[in-house]
Amino acid sequence: MSNLRKITQLIQGQNTSDGAGVKLKRIIATPELDQLDPFLLLDEFKNDNPDDYAAGFPDHPHRGFETITYLLAGAFTHQDSHGNKGHLTSGAIQWMTAGKGIIHSEMPEQADGLAWGYQLWLNLPGKLKMTEPKYQDIPAEKLPVVNHDGVRAKILAGTYNGTTSPAQSHTPVDYFDLYLTPGAVFKQPVPADHNAFIYVIEGKAKTGSADEPTYVKAGFLGVFGPGDAVQVQADGDKPLHLLFASGQKINEPVVRGGPFVMNTMGELKKAFYDYQTGQLG
C-alpha cells in the first residue's frame, strides 16, 4: 500500500432539522461539501430527548437515488405508498432504492430513550434513476462483523478482509462501522475511480503515511484524495469509532431539488409534476 490516500478536506457537521422537526447533524450536503460523487448526503441523528425526534419523518417522496439508513440505538417503523411496512431496530440497516418514485414515512417506535443513527444518500446512474423501487431490510444479526488486529469492522456494504455484506448495491460501495483499539490500524484498498471518506464518531483518527499524517477529530468528516488505499490509526491511548465509505464515481450531472435527484432540470421538473399530480409512488 505505497500510494496511501491523504485527507484533502475536513468538514464539520452542521446542526439542522428535517422531517417534522427532527434535530440532526448534516455532514454531506452542506455549503462546505455539497456532494462527494456518488454520495449525496450524510446525516447523523442522535437525540435522547423525545421532543427532538418524536415527530419523525412523515410521508415524503423520493426519486432517483438510494438511501442507506443505519440505526445504532432506538427503533423506527417505515411505511410506503406501495403498502410495504417494516421495522428498523438497533444495529440494522435499511437500504431503500427509491428509483422511479416512492412516498414513505419513517417514524420512531419508542417514546423515550436514545434515537441514534445515520442516513447516507447514494446516487443512481441515469440509466437506473427510473428503476423499480426496492427495499433491503437487513437485521443486525445478518450484517457480518470481522475482528482483525484490533479492528472490529461491521460490514454494512461491500467487502472487508475477504468478508462481504449481504446488501446489494447498484453502485460499487464499501461502507463500514469501525471500532479500533488504541494504536490499531485499519487498511483498505480503494480503486482509483472511487471517492472515499471517514466520519469520526469518537476518538481521534490518524490517517495517511507516518511522515505526512493528518488527524481527524470526533464530529469531523475527512475526504480522501487520490491513491490506491486508505490507512487509519486510532491515535493516542483511546479507542476510535468511525464510519468509512468509498464508492465508484458516477460522473454524471446532478440536478437536485429537495427529495429528488435527477440528471437534468427537465427530469427534476417532471419529478415535481408527477408528485403534485399523484403519479409518483
N, C-alpha and C positions, 0 to 999 in steps of 0.2 A: 504494500500500500504506500508507494512512494509519492504519489500525487494526491495528497490529502486536501480536501476542500477546506477553504478558510471562510470564516464568518465575514460577510461583506456588509451586513446591515443588522442593527439591533433595534427592535421595535418593542415599546412598552404598551401593554394592553390599555384600552380606554374604557372607562366606565360609561355604560349607556343602558338603555332598556329596550325591550322588544316584546312582541306579542301583546298581551293585555297588561303590560307594565312590569314584566319580569326583569329584575335588575341583573345585568350581566356585564362581562368584560369582553369587548371586541378586540381581537388581536390581528386578524387579517380582515380587510375591507374597511380600512381607515384611511384618512388623508396621507398618512405615512406609508402605508402599504395597501394599495387598492386591491391587488391580487398577486398571486405567485403561481402562474400557469403550471398545473391545471387547478390549483387551489383558489377558490373564490372568496372564502370566508372561514374564519375560525372564531368561535365564541366559547367563553367559559361562563357557566352559571354555577355559582357556589353561594348558597344562601341558607342560613339556619333560622331566619325569620320568615314565617309563612306569608306575611304581608308582602314580601319581596318576590314570591313565586306562585302563590296560591291561585292567581287568576290564569296562569298558564298561557298556552298559545292556542286560542280558539281557532275556528275554521279559517284557513288561509290557503291560497293557491300556490302552486309551483309549476314551472315548465322549464325544460332544457338542461337540467343538471341533476346531480345526486346529492343526498345528504347522508352523512355518517354521524349518528348520534351515539355517544359513548357515555354511559352512566356509571359513576363511581359510588354514588350514595342516593338513596331515595327510590322512587318508582313513578313511572308515567304510564298513562294509557293513551294509545293513539287510535283514532278512527278516521275513515276517509269516505269520499263520495262514492266509492265503489262497494261500500259495505264491509270493507276489511276492518278488523279490530285486533289489537294486540297489546301486550304489556311489556314494558321495558323496566327491568329491575337492575339492582346494583351489580356492576361488573359485566353487563350485557351491552351489545351494540345493536342498533337498528340501521340497516342500510336501505335507504329509500331511493329508488330510481324514479324521479318524477316524470322523465320522458315527455310525452306529448301533453301531459297535464293531469294534475290531481289536486283535489281540495281536501285538506286533512286538518286534524286538531291534535295537539299534544298537551295533555292535561295531567298535573300531578295527582297521584293517588293519595298521598299522605297529607294530613292536615297540620303536621308539625315535624320538627326534626330537620336534618340537613338534606338539601337537594343539591347535588353536585354532579356536573358532567360537562361534556364538550360536544359541540356540533361543528363538523367540518363539511364545507360545501365543495364538491368535486365537479368540475365542468364535464360536459359531454361534448364530443366532437359533433360537428354539424350534421353528419350523416346519421347520428343516433339521437338527436335532440327530440325527434318525434316518435321515439320508440315507445312500446307499451310500458306503462308504469309497473313497478315491481317492488316487493319488499323482501328483505332478508332480515329476519329477527333471529339473532344468534345469542343464546343464553351464555352466561359466564362460563359454565362448565364445558361448553363446546369450543371455547377460544383457547388455543394451545398456549402454554407457558413454558419457556425454556430458561433453565438456570445454567449459566456458563461463566466460570471465573469471576464470580462476584456480581454478575449482571443477571437480573431477572427480567425477562422480556415477555410481556403479554402481547401476542401477535394478533392485532385487530385486522390487519390486511397484509397480504404479501408473505414474504419468506425471510426468516432469520435463522442462521446457523443450521440450515437444512430442514427446518420445520415450517409448514405453510398453514396459514389461516384458511378456514372454510369459506370465508367471504369471497364472493365473485365480483370482479370489477371490470367495467368496460375499458377503463384506462389503467395501465400497469401502475400499481401503487404499493408502497410499503408504508405501514402505519403501526407503530409500536408504543405501548406504555411501558416505560423502562424504570427500574429501580437499580441503582448502583451502590454497592457498599463503598465506604471511604477508600479512595485510591483506585477503585476498579475502573476498567476501560471498556467501553463499547465501541466496536468496529463494525462497519457495514459498507460493502461495496455499493456504489451508486453509479448507474450508467450515465454517460456523458449527456444524453438527451433528457435527463431528469432534473427538476428543481428539488431542493431539499431544505428542510428547516428543523429546528428543535424549539420546543417551548418548555422552559424550566418551571416546574411546579414548586419544587422545594430543593434547597441546597444551592450549590454553585457549580456550573459546568466549565471545564477547561477543554477547549477544542483546538484542533489544528496540530501542528508539529511542536516539538519541545522547544525549538529555538524561536518560533513565532506563534505563541499561544494567544487565544482570545478567550475571555471569560464572559460567561452569560449568567446573570443572577436570576433569582426567582422572580416571576412576573414579566420576564422578557422573552421575546422570540428572537432567535438568531437565524438569519437567512444565509445559507451557504453559497459560495461562488463555485466556479468550475473546478473539476477534478474527478478522480475516479473512486474516491472513498471518503467516508466520514469517520472521524475518531473523536470520542467524547470521554472525558475522565471526570470522576467525582472529585472535585478539588477540596483539599483540606481534610479535616477529621470528621466530616458529617456526610451522611448518605445523600444521594442525588435522586430526585424523582422528576422525570421529564417525559414529554411526548416527542417522538421522532417521526417525520413523514418525508417521503420522497415520491414524486410522481412524474410520469412521462409528459413532457410539454405537448400541448395540442397545437400550438402555433396558429391559431385562427383568431379572427376578430371577435371581441367580446362586447356585446351591447346589452347592458343590464338595466333593468328598471324594477326596483323592489323585488318581488318574488320570481321574476322571470329573467332568464339569461339566454340570449339568442346571439346570432351572428350578424344580423342586420337590423336597422331601425324598422324596416318594414315587417320583419318577423316579430319584433318586440310589440309593435302596434297591433299586429294580428293577435298576439297573446292576450293583450288587454281587451281587445274587442271580443275574443272568444269567451273570456271570463265574464265580461259585462253582459253578454247575451246568453249566458248559460251553456255555452258549447265547450267549456273546458272542464274536464273531470266529470 
